[in-house]
Amino acid sequence: MAETRGHPSKKPRLVRHLLPSTTAKTFSDKGHHRIFTVQPTGQINLRTTYLDATPANDTLEPEPDANIGGEDPWNESQNNSFIIDTEPCNLTVAKEQRRWTAECQSYLDEFIRLEGRGDASHSCHNCGDLNATFRCDDCFSVGLYYQSCLTHIHQNMPLHRLKNWDDGYFHPITLKQLGLRIQLGHSAGQRCYNPKPAFDDDFTIIDVHGIHEVSLDFCNCEHALPHYKQLLRARWFLATSTDPRTAATFTVLEHFHLLSFESKVLAFEFYHCIARRSNNTGIKPIKVMFLRIMTEWHNIKALKRAGHGHDPAGVDATQEGELVVLCPACPHPGKNLAKTLEDVAPGNRWIYSLFLAIDANFRLKHHLVSSDNRDPGLSQGWGYFKSTCVSHNAVNMADTKVSKGLAATGVGTVVCARHDMRLVNGVGDLQKGERYLNMDYIVFSALSRFSSIPTINFSYDITCQWHKKLWHQVSTFLPLWLHPNNSGQQYRFFVLKFHLAVHITACQTAFSFNWSPNVGRTDGEALECGWADINRVAASTKEMAPGTRQDLLDDHFGDWNWKKVMALGRTLLHLEGSIKESELGAALLAAWREEVVAWENDHTKPNPFNSQSREMTQAAVRLALVQQDAKDLEEGSSISLHSEVTPSILISTGLDLENAHNSLQRRIDSWIEIQVLYTPSVSHLRATGHSLSLEDAGDKDSGCPKPKADSVKPEDIPLFPPSDICTLTMCDVKLLEVEWSLRFAQANDALDECCSHIHLCHQLLRFKAHNLRGQKSIHAVEHRLILSHEKYSCARQSLVHLSRCLDRVGWERKMQPLKKSNLRPMGDFGGRTQGMAIMSWIWLTSGISADDSDGLQDALHIEWCKTRARHNRWFEEIRLLLEEMRRILEFLTWQAKWWDERATSRVPERSEDAEGLAAYAKRQAAICRSLSARFRALWHGVTALVSANLDDTEVDTPVEEGPSIDAPPQEDLDDVD
């Protein structure tokens, strides 16, 4: 789909651009992109490219460039649809440095001025009295205040940092030292009649600005709330509920929570950063329990977001996996899918398949620190981690060298393979490496929640071994409640696409996503991408206590899933690319399929298994020319100037002499004598010693052998056929046409020889891989391939010259320039992935290769099957994307309704508590609806795009009228729990 605004490509091309003189758009309508370029002189330039924010169409037509001539120094196309502003980078930097140098002293003076009191009057900014000495670093004003004015102003800002002017400079001072006491349990400004000071009248608050010591009074009235509730209502999170002496503001906790997700900063490092903001000299170290506060904060926030604050049964009723952020694109019966799929046609149930990726990460190891009894953790299996304490001998074995001193050598994980989101109870520790027993327990713990899904697609880098005894392992070692429903589900096994190349050939066929139906363009590599994010906390989690470690990893996995949910709107927009890729080979496959079906139904139709193209060989062309000469002689229209050698015989003999390097000089001399009859100007060229220039002889990279002017060998004597001299002198049109026919056939034959040599060389390489011999035969075939390539290149170069004189067009589509990269077998990807691979054009040329050997036909058969599979995978990907879009919108709708119901599911004792419950539920429901509206807006043109491009696309599986992303739900989900 067209983007709503311009943006630079991922790999910008180095292109020269001009500013169109007729443009009326301002720079505000452009998106800009800056790149660095290196001039031939070594100068570095900064190039700023402005892209049109609303392009009229996808094709950018270049305009004539009158100001720039000669060869493009970028070796790329010139395009005037962009606007460019070029300014040498070194000049820009130097200019900015000069500006900074000129103002540097002023900046420094202002910094130093702030160390003093500023205004000469030194009056109180509040009451106006003179000789005020206090200043607040966190207020907007830098004015001075009296002590009484300052404490009065900061009754509602008790965590600001203050300074006092004394001894000629500012000293840090606290509001506690100025006599300010913070009263909890009452409105601001009110004092309690029976206050109770904090334990030892010593209380510490951690805030973004620093660590503050304050004087704190709890309300001790008759109906006073517990101390921890008084602190929480002040939005301070306490470290302990018994005689609390430390708390952290909600602001600093939210700040660190997001910072830890994005930068993976540790609580220890963050705490020391705040401590240094309070005192950067180390004279007065401060120690508080920040890590414990953050662990409890994570747990409370997860419970709140999962709706357990609205559960009438309370937190104790939380079940395993209920704190997980679910993937809205995966199938969840009762949420975004009907509870049963009995009404869905069997041929379309694959759309509701579940794709799982399995892998282990040995960076997330865990040392033998503390124990589960001392630190059981707070999540208790409510999140992503699943305890893998299965009693078996492998886990109870003595320490090996690899696992010595480790409680876990890593973690095993199961994610949804298409969206890279962690699943419920899909993470577990590995005690002795990637043992099947641990991985089986993790996999089927996650799979236990998808018992009604018809098909499960597993992707695992060792699935070829793992699946062999899987069901025996499951029935023998796993508990009964983890046994899958083998009769109601289909299980399919794949190897991740990137990992598949290192497997044997049999695995590459049997476990490939590319060749298996009903999987779309899934690659199974999603999980590998997620490891890069979580690996940054590995250094810290390996030394944590077991419960704290699992709680922290659960928290990071939850944030990863939430970020994936927010990005789904853009992630699924690669549908347009899928539509374009699905058309690769679609027309050819459709035509072939129609021919096969027509012949199978009626044998009078053309047989598709017979060659339908008329091969143009040199022998066939020579026979046709001889027959034409005979016909011309009978009709009296022959232009032959020799009694025995006609023009066609002359040219065909010349072509033979070009390739006959050991032919006799006498044959060449005889041919030259007859050539003068038809092209008298050749004698002048030979007499003057004319030699072909590079332009006449062919491009230097064409592959043609270059003539040697000083050589006396017969094969180096220039023959001057019409194609070589037609641009230098007048030639008979009859001769040009004869050479054109022969050269075209010669190119065909050479291309056919190349295909045969490539196929033979490929077979010899496969033989050598198994038998460690055959190198001489390979070199011989490669040499013949080089000669055939030279033959084709020379023939094509002659066709280029002849086409200019005969005005022949369109032939270049079949006879393309033959590069080394084109000389590859059918199965060679040419640097592309299997799903994107296209055969070299030499195999797609009509009439090429008359070889009917079993090996070549087998290769053609395999390549046809692969082409068909590629087309079907892209079409399946489109259907999967449409279904995932529908499921996402349906899931968000269900979740919004679920929150609406939660608003009144619990009836608290106080009305203010009921208002908070309703407000949070409404806010969460509004978030779900906002995400749904945003995704729907991004996908608003998807249905029309698919209808416009894929109406005539066919696949082998039956297609029914599937659900649309704009259609209502298939089932009323209002009553779903």
MOPEBEL-V343627 format. One record per run of one state. SS is the DSSP state (~ for helix, > for strand, _ for the rest). FROM is the first residue (numbers start at 1). TO is the last residue. If there is no record, write none. Layout:
ss = [SS,SS]
from = [FROM,FROM]
to = [TO,TO]
//
This chain:
ss = [_,~,>,_,>,_,>,~,_,>,_,>,_,>,_,~,_,>,_,>,_,>,_,>,_,~,_,>,_,>,_,~,_,>,_,>,~,_,~,_,~,_,~,_,>,_,>,_,~,_,>,_,>,_,>,_,>,_,>,_,>,_,~,_,>,_,~,_,~,_,~,_,>,_,~,_,~,_,~,_,~,_,~,_,~,_,~,_,~,_,~,_,~,_,~,_,~,_,~,_,~,_,~,_,~,_,~,_,~,_,~,_,~,_,~,_,~,_]
from = [1,27,30,39,44,53,83,89,114,124,125,134,137,144,146,147,157,162,167,169,174,181,184,196,198,199,202,203,208,210,219,227,234,236,239,246,250,264,267,279,290,306,315,318,333,334,337,338,346,353,354,362,366,368,385,386,406,409,410,417,422,431,436,448,455,461,463,467,470,478,480,483,490,495,497,501,505,511,526,542,546,567,568,583,586,602,618,636,647,660,665,679,681,688,694,698,714,717,722,726,733,772,775,807,811,814,820,823,834,837,841,844,854,903,911,939,942,950]
to = [26,29,38,43,52,82,88,113,123,124,133,136,143,145,146,156,161,166,168,173,180,183,195,197,198,201,202,207,209,218,226,233,235,238,245,249,263,266,278,289,305,314,317,332,333,336,337,345,352,353,361,365,367,384,385,405,408,409,416,421,430,435,447,454,460,462,466,469,477,479,482,489,494,496,500,504,510,525,541,545,566,567,582,585,601,617,635,646,659,664,678,680,687,693,697,713,716,721,725,732,771,774,806,810,813,819,822,833,836,840,843,853,902,910,938,941,949,977]
//
